[in-house]
């Protein structure tokens, strides 16, 4: 706290009361404190420079910089610190519209060099044409990121093309959130389809509130056919999809082996769309959750949906019945003098049905599995980072 106050005095900037309060509550400083919360605080360049006295001494799990009015100079300085001191495993830079090209360049350098950064939230932080190449290069070469949020980041066009091309070679990212980017049904969707053809590591792809359309879904389905493993959750909520797109999806679903959650809510699919999905879902053995909220179904569509569930579950019931008969035969064998099993001796728990408990509300169940956790075993750096020329001298 003393070091931070002295830095503020030296830089002639105001101390942040919210930060001082948090410093007072710090207890065990090793290995990482849960959170440094600066959400909503205005951080100009001087305020950012003063924060180095904190990052030099303490590491965090979460550093929250949401809506902190970062400019290029302040963002560049902060990202350099977070990279050098390995300050965070989870970083939130959302709602910072003015970090600019130099800010994104520093962020990309941080993504490339920091082995501990697993989660980056850049919602509502525009990633424009001039900045996208830096981030794409970071994602292609090597990155420890597991979760990447880029909702409403102005990605349509060249930025998405660069990102999708880079991610074809990325083996670490598991969750990609691209909602609200006005992604279109032509070039943007073609890029996403190509990404799915080559990347079998992404488990969650969230495309809600875009303009994928039926034409774009056709491209995405081409990629989905190649997903023998990998994608577990696909969110297509509110993409103006109709029964035509469901025909493409229906032909694709028998080929997918890993997809468990498919959210089609808020698309005017209608009864015909459900009928077009029917055979595909019957031929699919992986989908556990299907979201059809607000899809203009009537009773006829609901009946068709119920028919799919019945048809899919009947073979499972037959398999269970056969297993039950085998179990009866085994019990007869045991009565004839075979050694009792471990469960009879009280040494084993009865197995649970793997699919039980997967029925849930279609709106809310779009997140899929929890992000993977990557252990961090780096050492805290105590020396000052190298300082570049101060922008204050301009």
N, C-alpha and C positions, 0 to 999 in steps of 0.2 A: 504494500500500500504506500509506503514511504517513497519507494522508487517511482511509482506511478505519479504521485503528487509532485515530486521533483521534476519529472519529465514534463508534466503539464505547465509547471511554472517556467521551465526553461523554454518551452515552445510557445509560451504565452497563449494557451488554450484552456478552455473551461474543463474542469473535472466533471466526470459523468456520475451523478449521485447513484444511479441504478447500478453502476459498476462497483462503486465503493461499497455499497451494501452487500453485493455478492462476494467481494473480496473478504469482508468481515466474516462471512459465513463459511469460507473455505476451511476445511478441517484437515483431512488426510490429503496431502498433495501428490501422493503417488498411488498407482501409476497415472491415472487420469481422473480428473474431476468430471462429474456428469455433464455439466452445461455451462457455457458462457453465453448469457442471454443479453444481446444488445438490440433486440428487435425494436424498431421504431425510433431509435436514437439517431440524431443527425451526425454523421461522421465525416467531417472534412479532412483534408490531408493531415493537418496538425494533430487532430484527435486520433487519427489512425497511427501516426508515428509514436504517439505517447503509449499506445497499446503494446508496443514492443516490449516494454518493461514487464508486462503481464506474460506475454507469450514466451519470453526468455526464461521465465521461472516456472511456468505451470503449463501442463498439457490437458486437453479436454477431450471428452467423447464428442460432444456437440458444440459447435460454434454457430450461433444464430445471428446472422447479419441481415435478416429480412427487413426491407424497407428502411434502410439506413442512409439513403440519399448519397450513395457512393458515387464519386466521379472517377475519371480515369486515373488520376494521381493517387487518390486514396485507395482505390481498389488494387492498383498495381502494388502499392506498398504492403497492404494487408496480405495479399496472396503470396508475395515474396516471403513474408514472415511465417505464414502458415506452412509454406513449403519447407523453409529452412529449419524451423523448430519442430516440424511434424506435429502441429498444434491440435489437429482434429481428425477424428475418424468420420464424422458426419458434419457437413458444412452446408448451411442454408444461406444463399445469396439472392433469394427471390425478391421480386419487386424492386429491383435496382435498375432503372431504365437508362442510366447514363454512365455505365462503366466503360463503354466505348471499346475501340479496337485494342488499345494498350491494356485495358483491364482484362479483356478476354485472353490476350496474349499471355499475361501473367498467370491467369487462371489455368490456361492450357499447360504452361510450364509446371505449375503446381501439380496438375493431374498426372503429368508424365514422370515427375521426379519423386513424388511422395508415395511411399509404399503403404502408408497406413490409411489413406483416404478411401473409404468404401462407398460413401453416399454423398451425392451432390444434388442439391435442390436449386435449380435456376429458373423456376417458374416466373413468368412475367418479366424476364430479363432478356431483352432482344439479342438474338445471336444473328447478326446480319452478314451479308456477303463478304465483307472485308475481314470479319472476325472468324467465320466458320472454318477456314483452312487450318488455323492454329489448333482449334479444338479437335478437328478431324484427325490431324497428325498425331495428337496426343492419344486419341482413342485407338489409332491404328498401331502405333509403335508398341506401347505397353501402358497399361493403366490398371491400377488396383480397384477401380470403381466397380461396384456390384449393382448399385442403384443410381439411375440418372433421370432426374425430372427436368423436362424441357417444355412444359406446357406453356402455351401462349408466348412462344419465343420467336415468332415471325420466321418459321423454318421453311415455309413453302418455297420450292424452287431450288436454287443452287445450294443453300445451306443444308437442306435435307439430302440432296444428292451426295454431297461431300461426306456427311455423317454416315449415311447408309453404306457408302462404298468403304469407308474406314472400318465400320463395325462388322463387315464380312469377315475380317481377320481377327476380331477381338474374341478372346475365349473366357474373359472374366465377367463381363456384364451379364446380369441375370434379369434386371427389371428396367424397362424403357417406357417412359411416360411421355406421349406426344400429343396430348389433347389440345384442342383450341388453337391449332396452328393453320387453319384454313387449307389443310392438305387436300389436293384435288384428286379427281378420279383418273387422271392420265399420268403425267410424268411422276408425280409424288407417289402414287400408288404403285407404279411400275418399280420405283426404287425400293419400296417396302417389300414387294414381292421378291425382288432379287436378293434382298437382305435375308429373307426367310429361306431362300434356296440354299444359301451358303453358311448361315449361322445357325447352329443347332444348340447354342448355349443359352440364348435369351429365353427365359421362362415366362415372363409377363410382358405383353405388348398392349399398351392402352392407347387407343386411337379415338376416344370419345370426342364428340362435338367437332368433327371435321367434315369435309365434303367428299368422302371416298366414293359415294354413289355405287351403282351396280357395276359400272365399267371398271372402277377401281377395285372392287371386290373380286372381279375376275382375275386381276393381276395378283392380288394377295392369295387367292386360292391356288394359283400356280406355285407359289412359294410354299404354301401349307402342305401341298402334296409331297414335298421333299422332307417334311418334318417327321422323320422316323422317331426321333427323340428330341427333347428340347422344350418347345412352346407348350406351356401348361394352361395359360390364361390369355384369352384374346377378347378385348373389349371393343365393340363396334357401336356402342351406344350413340344414337343421334347422328347418323351419317347418310340420311336420305336413301336408305336401302329399301328395295321393294321385293315383290315375289320373284322378279327376274334374277336378282342377286342370290336369292335363296336357292334357286336352281343350280347356280354355280357351286354354292356351298354344299348342297346336297350331294353333288357328284364328288366333292373333295373329301367329305367327312369319313368315308370308309377307308381312306388312305392314311388318315392321321392316327398316330398311336399314343401320343403323349397328351393331347389336348383334354383338359378336364373341365374348364370353365369357359363358356361361350356366352357373352352378353350381347344380345341384339336389341335391347330395350330402346324405346323411343324412335323406332323406324317403322314406316307404314307398310309392314310386311303383309298383314291381312291373313285371311284364312288360306288363300292360295299359297302364300309363302310358307305356311306351316306344312301344307301338303307337299310342297316341293322339298322341304327338309326331311320329310318322313323316312323315305328309303335310306337316305344318307345316315340318319341317326340310328336306324335299325341296324345298319351295317357297321356302325362304329362301336368299339368296345371300350372307349376311354372317357367319353364325356360324362361327367357326373352332375354338372350344374348348367342349366340353360336359362338365360334371362330373356323373358318375353314381356316385360312390363311396357304398357302403352304402345302396343304394336297393332292396334285396330283389329283385334280378334273378336269374333262373336262366339256364340255357343258352338257353332259348327267347328271353328278353329280350336276351341277348347277340347271338343270331343276328339278331334284329330290328334291333338297333343297328348290326350290321355291314352289314345290308342298306341302312340309311339312308346309310352312308358310301359304299358302292359306287354307289348310285343317284345321289348328289350328285356324285361325282367323275367318273362316266362322261361327262356333257356337257362337263366341262372337258377330258377327254382328247381328245374329238372336236374341240374348238376348237383344242387344241394341234396335233392332226394336220393340221387345215386350215391352221394357221399354217406348219407344216412344209412343206406342199405349195407354199404361196405363196413360201416361202423358196427352194425348189428352182427355181421359175420365175424368181426374181430372179437366182439364180446363173447360170442359162442365159443371161439377158439380159446379165449382166456379161461372160460369155465372148464374147458377140457384139460386145464393144467398148465397154461402158459404163464410166464413171469408177469406179475402185475406192472403196470406202467407207472412212471414217475408221478403223474397226476393223481393216480389212486392213492399214492403214498403221501399226497399233500405237498409235493415239491414243485409243482408247476401251476401257473395260472391258466384258466381256460382261455383259448384264443378268442379274440374279438373279431367280429365281422369287419373287414377293412373298409367297406363302403358305408357302414352305419354312421349316421350323424352328418352325412354330406348334403342332406336336403336342407336348403336354406333359401332365404328371400333372394330373388334374382337381382334386385337392385343393389343390395348391399354386398353381395358376395362376388366381388370383381377383383379383389386384391391378390388372391392366390396365396402361395406359400410365403412365409416370412423371409425377408432378405437374408442371404447367407452371411455368416459372420467370419471375417478373416482375422486370425490372431495377429497381433502386432508385437514384434519383438525387437524393434529398433531401440536405440539409446537416445535419451534426451540430449539435445545440444545446448550447451550452456554459454558458448561464446556468442558474441554478436554476429549477426549475418553481415556479409559485405554490403556496404551502402553505396548506391549509385548516386549520381548528381541529383540534388534536391530540386524539385520543380518550383520550389518557392523562390529560387534564384532567377527565374525567368523574368 
